[in-house]
Amino acid sequence: MGYSLSRYLDYNHQIAYPDNTLFNTVMTFEKLGFEIIYFAEYRPVMKFFDVGAIVYYASVIPWEFPDFSVENNLCELQNLAKIIHQFGSISTNEDRFIMIARKK
């Protein structure tokens, strides 16, 4: 089962940097006179096998989970624990990209 962990922990979650996309980055660099040598997107699936790992993950990237705490998200964490217990893990989809450019 894959979904956005951010949305699960905060139903009203808004993407922190919605304009940070490969397309926008390539277009910006081309307008600045760069030659785009390589670009690629990757959408890995990240699996969590216990709630402690989710707590750690959410704690170290505050831009993705700005109001996260065990106290604030206890209900959501308990629900995630039930899902993990039933299915063995829970997964979330990530978005990554790489671009290599050089000044013309």
C-alpha positions in Angstrom: 0.0 0.0 0.0 1.6 3.3 -1.1 0.5 6.8 -0.4 1.8 10.1 0.8 2.9 9.7 4.5 2.7 13.5 4.8 -1.0 13.5 3.8 -1.7 10.7 6.3 -0.1 12.5 9.2 -1.7 15.8 8.3 -4.8 15.7 6.2 -4.4 19.3 5.2 -0.8 18.9 4.2 0.5 21.3 1.6 3.7 20.5 -0.3 6.5 22.7 1.0 8.0 23.5 -2.3 5.4 22.8 -5.0 7.4 24.6 -7.7 10.5 22.5 -7.1 10.0 20.2 -10.1 12.4 18.8 -12.7 10.5 20.7 -15.4 10.7 24.0 -13.7 14.3 23.5 -12.8 15.3 22.6 -16.4 13.4 25.6 -17.7 15.0 28.0 -15.2 18.5 26.8 -16.0 17.9 27.0 -19.7 16.7 30.6 -19.4 19.8 31.4 -17.5 22.0 30.1 -20.4 22.9 26.7 -19.1 23.2 23.6 -21.3 21.3 20.7 -19.8 23.5 17.7 -20.0 21.4 15.1 -18.2 18.2 15.0 -16.2 16.0 12.2 -14.8 13.2 11.7 -12.3 12.8 8.9 -9.8 9.8 8.0 -7.6 11.0 5.5 -5.1 8.8 3.8 -2.6 9.9 4.0 1.0 8.8 1.3 3.3 8.3 1.5 7.1 8.2 -1.6 9.3 7.5 0.1 12.6 6.1 3.4 13.9 9.4 4.3 15.6 10.9 4.7 12.1 8.1 6.9 11.0 8.5 9.1 14.1 12.2 9.4 13.4 11.7 10.2 9.7 9.0 12.8 10.4 11.2 14.4 13.1 14.3 14.9 10.9 12.6 16.6 8.0 10.5 19.4 9.6 9.8 21.1 6.2 7.8 18.1 5.3 6.1 17.6 8.7 6.2 21.1 10.2 3.9 20.5 13.2 4.8 16.9 13.8 5.2 15.5 17.3 4.2 12.2 18.9 1.7 14.2 21.0 0.1 16.0 18.1 0.0 13.0 15.9 -0.7 10.2 18.4 -4.0 9.2 16.8 -2.5 9.0 13.3 0.5 7.1 14.6 -1.8 4.6 16.3 -3.6 4.1 13.1 -0.4 3.6 11.2 0.7 1.0 13.8 -2.5 -0.9 13.1 -1.9 -0.9 9.4 1.7 -2.0 9.9 0.6 -4.8 12.2 -2.0 -6.0 9.6 0.1 -5.7 6.5 3.7 -6.0 7.8 4.8 -2.5 6.6 3.5 0.7 5.1 5.0 2.5 2.2 5.0 6.1 0.9 5.9 7.5 -2.5 8.8 9.9 -2.8 9.7 12.3 -5.6 13.4 12.9 -6.6 15.1 14.3 -9.6 18.6 15.0 -10.8 19.9 17.5 -13.4 23.4 18.1 -14.6 24.0 21.4 -16.4 26.9 23.6 -17.5 27.2 27.2 -18.4 27.4 27.7 -22.2 
